Amino acid sequence: METSTKELALQLLVEETEKVYKLINSQKEHLCFAACPAFEEVVDTQLYGLSRQIDYAVKLGVLDKNTGMRILSDLENSLNKMYNNYYEQNNNHPHSKGE
């Protein structure tokens, strides 16, 4: 694959990855996903779509498999941290259920 084409493909993957990070980070800031049940479905769809793009890039030789797996792992870790922070804040909040 020509270098400029490979660089373009990598740039497109970076842009898609940044979109998912922005989606997750917007929820981190607002912590409204509990009131927005569609959030989980949206982020799952975005992660799935990105995973397919990464798989395709690996098959084309644009991206190595370990890098692709690391990108997805980092996104999933970011999502898990957001959920953990939300639940910790709600469980430690004096007005949470059961208190």
Chimera marker file (.cmm) of the C-alpha trace (Angstrom):
<marker_set name="trace">
<marker id="1" x="0.000" y="0.000" z="0.000" r="1" g="1" b="0" radius="0.5"/>
<marker id="2" x="1.305" y="3.435" z="-0.913" r="1" g="1" b="0" radius="0.5"/>
<marker id="3" x="2.598" y="5.440" z="2.067" r="1" g="1" b="0" radius="0.5"/>
<marker id="4" x="0.262" y="8.417" z="1.565" r="1" g="1" b="0" radius="0.5"/>
<marker id="5" x="-2.734" y="6.071" z="1.315" r="1" g="1" b="0" radius="0.5"/>
<marker id="6" x="-1.614" y="4.293" z="4.474" r="1" g="1" b="0" radius="0.5"/>
<marker id="7" x="-1.205" y="7.626" z="6.276" r="1" g="1" b="0" radius="0.5"/>
<marker id="8" x="-4.669" y="8.711" z="5.148" r="1" g="1" b="0" radius="0.5"/>
<marker id="9" x="-6.190" y="5.450" z="6.376" r="1" g="1" b="0" radius="0.5"/>
<marker id="10" x="-4.478" y="5.839" z="9.749" r="1" g="1" b="0" radius="0.5"/>
<marker id="11" x="-5.663" y="9.433" z="10.015" r="1" g="1" b="0" radius="0.5"/>
<marker id="12" x="-9.241" y="8.341" z="9.355" r="1" g="1" b="0" radius="0.5"/>
<marker id="13" x="-8.951" y="5.709" z="12.105" r="1" g="1" b="0" radius="0.5"/>
<marker id="14" x="-7.574" y="8.325" z="14.487" r="1" g="1" b="0" radius="0.5"/>
<marker id="15" x="-10.518" y="10.624" z="13.696" r="1" g="1" b="0" radius="0.5"/>
<marker id="16" x="-13.037" y="7.817" z="14.315" r="1" g="1" b="0" radius="0.5"/>
<marker id="17" x="-11.306" y="6.916" z="17.579" r="1" g="1" b="0" radius="0.5"/>
<marker id="18" x="-11.416" y="10.554" z="18.696" r="1" g="1" b="0" radius="0.5"/>
<marker id="19" x="-15.166" y="10.679" z="18.000" r="1" g="1" b="0" radius="0.5"/>
<marker id="20" x="-15.748" y="7.765" z="20.375" r="1" g="1" b="0" radius="0.5"/>
<marker id="21" x="-13.476" y="9.337" z="23.024" r="1" g="1" b="0" radius="0.5"/>
<marker id="22" x="-15.445" y="12.582" z="22.727" r="1" g="1" b="0" radius="0.5"/>
<marker id="23" x="-18.702" y="10.693" z="23.158" r="1" g="1" b="0" radius="0.5"/>
<marker id="24" x="-17.388" y="8.988" z="26.288" r="1" g="1" b="0" radius="0.5"/>
<marker id="25" x="-15.843" y="12.172" z="27.678" r="1" g="1" b="0" radius="0.5"/>
<marker id="26" x="-19.035" y="14.154" z="27.134" r="1" g="1" b="0" radius="0.5"/>
<marker id="27" x="-20.790" y="11.624" z="29.334" r="1" g="1" b="0" radius="0.5"/>
<marker id="28" x="-18.001" y="11.811" z="31.916" r="1" g="1" b="0" radius="0.5"/>
<marker id="29" x="-18.555" y="15.548" z="32.209" r="1" g="1" b="0" radius="0.5"/>
<marker id="30" x="-22.338" y="15.374" z="32.457" r="1" g="1" b="0" radius="0.5"/>
<marker id="31" x="-22.764" y="11.926" z="34.033" r="1" g="1" b="0" radius="0.5"/>
<marker id="32" x="-26.197" y="11.796" z="32.465" r="1" g="1" b="0" radius="0.5"/>
<marker id="33" x="-26.043" y="8.337" z="30.951" r="1" g="1" b="0" radius="0.5"/>
<marker id="34" x="-28.214" y="6.903" z="33.729" r="1" g="1" b="0" radius="0.5"/>
<marker id="35" x="-30.973" y="9.249" z="32.588" r="1" g="1" b="0" radius="0.5"/>
<marker id="36" x="-30.142" y="8.517" z="28.936" r="1" g="1" b="0" radius="0.5"/>
<marker id="37" x="-30.585" y="4.776" z="28.381" r="1" g="1" b="0" radius="0.5"/>
<marker id="38" x="-29.682" y="5.128" z="24.714" r="1" g="1" b="0" radius="0.5"/>
<marker id="39" x="-26.102" y="6.098" z="25.612" r="1" g="1" b="0" radius="0.5"/>
<marker id="40" x="-24.940" y="2.516" z="26.153" r="1" g="1" b="0" radius="0.5"/>
<marker id="41" x="-26.435" y="1.412" z="22.855" r="1" g="1" b="0" radius="0.5"/>
<marker id="42" x="-24.868" y="4.345" z="21.016" r="1" g="1" b="0" radius="0.5"/>
<marker id="43" x="-21.404" y="3.801" z="22.468" r="1" g="1" b="0" radius="0.5"/>
<marker id="44" x="-21.615" y="0.038" z="21.844" r="1" g="1" b="0" radius="0.5"/>
<marker id="45" x="-22.547" y="0.728" z="18.228" r="1" g="1" b="0" radius="0.5"/>
<marker id="46" x="-19.673" y="3.189" z="17.875" r="1" g="1" b="0" radius="0.5"/>
<marker id="47" x="-17.184" y="0.746" z="19.407" r="1" g="1" b="0" radius="0.5"/>
<marker id="48" x="-18.425" y="-2.056" z="17.179" r="1" g="1" b="0" radius="0.5"/>
<marker id="49" x="-18.133" y="0.116" z="14.078" r="1" g="1" b="0" radius="0.5"/>
<marker id="50" x="-14.631" y="1.187" z="15.041" r="1" g="1" b="0" radius="0.5"/>
<marker id="51" x="-13.646" y="-2.424" z="15.719" r="1" g="1" b="0" radius="0.5"/>
<marker id="52" x="-14.767" y="-3.357" z="12.196" r="1" g="1" b="0" radius="0.5"/>
<marker id="53" x="-12.761" y="-0.473" z="10.729" r="1" g="1" b="0" radius="0.5"/>
<marker id="54" x="-9.715" y="-1.524" z="12.719" r="1" g="1" b="0" radius="0.5"/>
<marker id="55" x="-10.142" y="-5.131" z="11.602" r="1" g="1" b="0" radius="0.5"/>
<marker id="56" x="-10.306" y="-3.974" z="7.993" r="1" g="1" b="0" radius="0.5"/>
<marker id="57" x="-7.215" y="-1.796" z="8.425" r="1" g="1" b="0" radius="0.5"/>
<marker id="58" x="-5.336" y="-4.772" z="9.911" r="1" g="1" b="0" radius="0.5"/>
<marker id="59" x="-6.353" y="-6.937" z="6.950" r="1" g="1" b="0" radius="0.5"/>
<marker id="60" x="-5.117" y="-4.264" z="4.550" r="1" g="1" b="0" radius="0.5"/>
<marker id="61" x="-1.806" y="-4.025" z="6.396" r="1" g="1" b="0" radius="0.5"/>
<marker id="62" x="-2.408" y="-0.399" z="7.373" r="1" g="1" b="0" radius="0.5"/>
<marker id="63" x="-2.417" y="-1.176" z="11.084" r="1" g="1" b="0" radius="0.5"/>
<marker id="64" x="-0.849" y="-3.988" z="13.065" r="1" g="1" b="0" radius="0.5"/>
<marker id="65" x="-3.170" y="-6.173" z="15.118" r="1" g="1" b="0" radius="0.5"/>
<marker id="66" x="-1.634" y="-5.255" z="18.514" r="1" g="1" b="0" radius="0.5"/>
<marker id="67" x="-2.096" y="-1.534" z="17.880" r="1" g="1" b="0" radius="0.5"/>
<marker id="68" x="-5.708" y="-2.085" z="16.877" r="1" g="1" b="0" radius="0.5"/>
<marker id="69" x="-6.370" y="-4.142" z="19.988" r="1" g="1" b="0" radius="0.5"/>
<marker id="70" x="-4.709" y="-1.466" z="22.140" r="1" g="1" b="0" radius="0.5"/>
<marker id="71" x="-6.922" y="1.274" z="20.640" r="1" g="1" b="0" radius="0.5"/>
<marker id="72" x="-10.080" y="-0.685" z="21.471" r="1" g="1" b="0" radius="0.5"/>
<marker id="73" x="-8.788" y="-1.658" z="24.903" r="1" g="1" b="0" radius="0.5"/>
<marker id="74" x="-8.005" y="1.975" z="25.745" r="1" g="1" b="0" radius="0.5"/>
<marker id="75" x="-11.507" y="3.038" z="24.705" r="1" g="1" b="0" radius="0.5"/>
<marker id="76" x="-13.112" y="0.262" z="26.733" r="1" g="1" b="0" radius="0.5"/>
<marker id="77" x="-10.991" y="1.194" z="29.767" r="1" g="1" b="0" radius="0.5"/>
<marker id="78" x="-12.064" y="4.820" z="29.424" r="1" g="1" b="0" radius="0.5"/>
<marker id="79" x="-15.704" y="3.731" z="29.278" r="1" g="1" b="0" radius="0.5"/>
<marker id="80" x="-15.288" y="1.473" z="32.323" r="1" g="1" b="0" radius="0.5"/>
<marker id="81" x="-13.679" y="4.311" z="34.299" r="1" g="1" b="0" radius="0.5"/>
<marker id="82" x="-16.617" y="6.552" z="33.447" r="1" g="1" b="0" radius="0.5"/>
<marker id="83" x="-19.114" y="3.946" z="34.664" r="1" g="1" b="0" radius="0.5"/>
<marker id="84" x="-17.092" y="3.304" z="37.833" r="1" g="1" b="0" radius="0.5"/>
<marker id="85" x="-16.875" y="7.025" z="38.607" r="1" g="1" b="0" radius="0.5"/>
<marker id="86" x="-20.610" y="7.395" z="38.092" r="1" g="1" b="0" radius="0.5"/>
<marker id="87" x="-21.504" y="4.508" z="40.371" r="1" g="1" b="0" radius="0.5"/>
<marker id="88" x="-19.014" y="5.587" z="43.036" r="1" g="1" b="0" radius="0.5"/>
<marker id="89" x="-20.442" y="9.104" z="43.049" r="1" g="1" b="0" radius="0.5"/>
<marker id="90" x="-24.018" y="7.829" z="43.256" r="1" g="1" b="0" radius="0.5"/>
<marker id="91" x="-23.278" y="5.253" z="45.953" r="1" g="1" b="0" radius="0.5"/>
<marker id="92" x="-21.364" y="7.768" z="48.077" r="1" g="1" b="0" radius="0.5"/>
<marker id="93" x="-23.880" y="10.575" z="47.575" r="1" g="1" b="0" radius="0.5"/>
<marker id="94" x="-25.936" y="11.286" z="50.720" r="1" g="1" b="0" radius="0.5"/>
<marker id="95" x="-29.152" y="11.432" z="48.676" r="1" g="1" b="0" radius="0.5"/>
<marker id="96" x="-28.636" y="8.122" z="46.873" r="1" g="1" b="0" radius="0.5"/>
<marker id="97" x="-31.284" y="5.426" z="47.135" r="1" g="1" b="0" radius="0.5"/>
<marker id="98" x="-31.490" y="3.552" z="50.399" r="1" g="1" b="0" radius="0.5"/>
<marker id="99" x="-30.179" y="6.355" z="52.619" r="1" g="1" b="0" radius="0.5"/>
<link id1="1" id2="2" r="1" g="1" b="0" radius="0.2"/>
<link id1="2" id2="3" r="1" g="1" b="0" radius="0.2"/>
<link id1="3" id2="4" r="1" g="1" b="0" radius="0.2"/>
<link id1="4" id2="5" r="1" g="1" b="0" radius="0.2"/>
<link id1="5" id2="6" r="1" g="1" b="0" radius="0.2"/>
<link id1="6" id2="7" r="1" g="1" b="0" radius="0.2"/>
<link id1="7" id2="8" r="1" g="1" b="0" radius="0.2"/>
<link id1="8" id2="9" r="1" g="1" b="0" radius="0.2"/>
<link id1="9" id2="10" r="1" g="1" b="0" radius="0.2"/>
<link id1="10" id2="11" r="1" g="1" b="0" radius="0.2"/>
<link id1="11" id2="12" r="1" g="1" b="0" radius="0.2"/>
<link id1="12" id2="13" r="1" g="1" b="0" radius="0.2"/>
<link id1="13" id2="14" r="1" g="1" b="0" radius="0.2"/>
<link id1="14" id2="15" r="1" g="1" b="0" radius="0.2"/>
<link id1="15" id2="16" r="1" g="1" b="0" radius="0.2"/>
<link id1="16" id2="17" r="1" g="1" b="0" radius="0.2"/>
<link id1="17" id2="18" r="1" g="1" b="0" radius="0.2"/>
<link id1="18" id2="19" r="1" g="1" b="0" radius="0.2"/>
<link id1="19" id2="20" r="1" g="1" b="0" radius="0.2"/>
<link id1="20" id2="21" r="1" g="1" b="0" radius="0.2"/>
<link id1="21" id2="22" r="1" g="1" b="0" radius="0.2"/>
<link id1="22" id2="23" r="1" g="1" b="0" radius="0.2"/>
<link id1="23" id2="24" r="1" g="1" b="0" radius="0.2"/>
<link id1="24" id2="25" r="1" g="1" b="0" radius="0.2"/>
<link id1="25" id2="26" r="1" g="1" b="0" radius="0.2"/>
<link id1="26" id2="27" r="1" g="1" b="0" radius="0.2"/>
<link id1="27" id2="28" r="1" g="1" b="0" radius="0.2"/>
<link id1="28" id2="29" r="1" g="1" b="0" radius="0.2"/>
<link id1="29" id2="30" r="1" g="1" b="0" radius="0.2"/>
<link id1="30" id2="31" r="1" g="1" b="0" radius="0.2"/>
<link id1="31" id2="32" r="1" g="1" b="0" radius="0.2"/>
<link id1="32" id2="33" r="1" g="1" b="0" radius="0.2"/>
<link id1="33" id2="34" r="1" g="1" b="0" radius="0.2"/>
<link id1="34" id2="35" r="1" g="1" b="0" radius="0.2"/>
<link id1="35" id2="36" r="1" g="1" b="0" radius="0.2"/>
<link id1="36" id2="37" r="1" g="1" b="0" radius="0.2"/>
<link id1="37" id2="38" r="1" g="1" b="0" radius="0.2"/>
<link id1="38" id2="39" r="1" g="1" b="0" radius="0.2"/>
<link id1="39" id2="40" r="1" g="1" b="0" radius="0.2"/>
<link id1="40" id2="41" r="1" g="1" b="0" radius="0.2"/>
<link id1="41" id2="42" r="1" g="1" b="0" radius="0.2"/>
<link id1="42" id2="43" r="1" g="1" b="0" radius="0.2"/>
<link id1="43" id2="44" r="1" g="1" b="0" radius="0.2"/>
<link id1="44" id2="45" r="1" g="1" b="0" radius="0.2"/>
<link id1="45" id2="46" r="1" g="1" b="0" radius="0.2"/>
<link id1="46" id2="47" r="1" g="1" b="0" radius="0.2"/>
<link id1="47" id2="48" r="1" g="1" b="0" radius="0.2"/>
<link id1="48" id2="49" r="1" g="1" b="0" radius="0.2"/>
<link id1="49" id2="50" r="1" g="1" b="0" radius="0.2"/>
<link id1="50" id2="51" r="1" g="1" b="0" radius="0.2"/>
<link id1="51" id2="52" r="1" g="1" b="0" radius="0.2"/>
<link id1="52" id2="53" r="1" g="1" b="0" radius="0.2"/>
<link id1="53" id2="54" r="1" g="1" b="0" radius="0.2"/>
<link id1="54" id2="55" r="1" g="1" b="0" radius="0.2"/>
<link id1="55" id2="56" r="1" g="1" b="0" radius="0.2"/>
<link id1="56" id2="57" r="1" g="1" b="0" radius="0.2"/>
<link id1="57" id2="58" r="1" g="1" b="0" radius="0.2"/>
<link id1="58" id2="59" r="1" g="1" b="0" radius="0.2"/>
<link id1="59" id2="60" r="1" g="1" b="0" radius="0.2"/>
<link id1="60" id2="61" r="1" g="1" b="0" radius="0.2"/>
<link id1="61" id2="62" r="1" g="1" b="0" radius="0.2"/>
<link id1="62" id2="63" r="1" g="1" b="0" radius="0.2"/>
<link id1="63" id2="64" r="1" g="1" b="0" radius="0.2"/>
<link id1="64" id2="65" r="1" g="1" b="0" radius="0.2"/>
<link id1="65" id2="66" r="1" g="1" b="0" radius="0.2"/>
<link id1="66" id2="67" r="1" g="1" b="0" radius="0.2"/>
<link id1="67" id2="68" r="1" g="1" b="0" radius="0.2"/>
<link id1="68" id2="69" r="1" g="1" b="0" radius="0.2"/>
<link id1="69" id2="70" r="1" g="1" b="0" radius="0.2"/>
<link id1="70" id2="71" r="1" g="1" b="0" radius="0.2"/>
<link id1="71" id2="72" r="1" g="1" b="0" radius="0.2"/>
<link id1="72" id2="73" r="1" g="1" b="0" radius="0.2"/>
<link id1="73" id2="74" r="1" g="1" b="0" radius="0.2"/>
<link id1="74" id2="75" r="1" g="1" b="0" radius="0.2"/>
<link id1="75" id2="76" r="1" g="1" b="0" radius="0.2"/>
<link id1="76" id2="77" r="1" g="1" b="0" radius="0.2"/>
<link id1="77" id2="78" r="1" g="1" b="0" radius="0.2"/>
<link id1="78" id2="79" r="1" g="1" b="0" radius="0.2"/>
<link id1="79" id2="80" r="1" g="1" b="0" radius="0.2"/>
<link id1="80" id2="81" r="1" g="1" b="0" radius="0.2"/>
<link id1="81" id2="82" r="1" g="1" b="0" radius="0.2"/>
<link id1="82" id2="83" r="1" g="1" b="0" radius="0.2"/>
<link id1="83" id2="84" r="1" g="1" b="0" radius="0.2"/>
<link id1="84" id2="85" r="1" g="1" b="0" radius="0.2"/>
<link id1="85" id2="86" r="1" g="1" b="0" radius="0.2"/>
<link id1="86" id2="87" r="1" g="1" b="0" radius="0.2"/>
<link id1="87" id2="88" r="1" g="1" b="0" radius="0.2"/>
<link id1="88" id2="89" r="1" g="1" b="0" radius="0.2"/>
<link id1="89" id2="90" r="1" g="1" b="0" radius="0.2"/>
<link id1="90" id2="91" r="1" g="1" b="0" radius="0.2"/>
<link id1="91" id2="92" r="1" g="1" b="0" radius="0.2"/>
<link id1="92" id2="93" r="1" g="1" b="0" radius="0.2"/>
<link id1="93" id2="94" r="1" g="1" b="0" radius="0.2"/>
<link id1="94" id2="95" r="1" g="1" b="0" radius="0.2"/>
<link id1="95" id2="96" r="1" g="1" b="0" radius="0.2"/>
<link id1="96" id2="97" r="1" g="1" b="0" radius="0.2"/>
<link id1="97" id2="98" r="1" g="1" b="0" radius="0.2"/>
<link id1="98" id2="99" r="1" g="1" b="0" radius="0.2"/>
</marker_set>
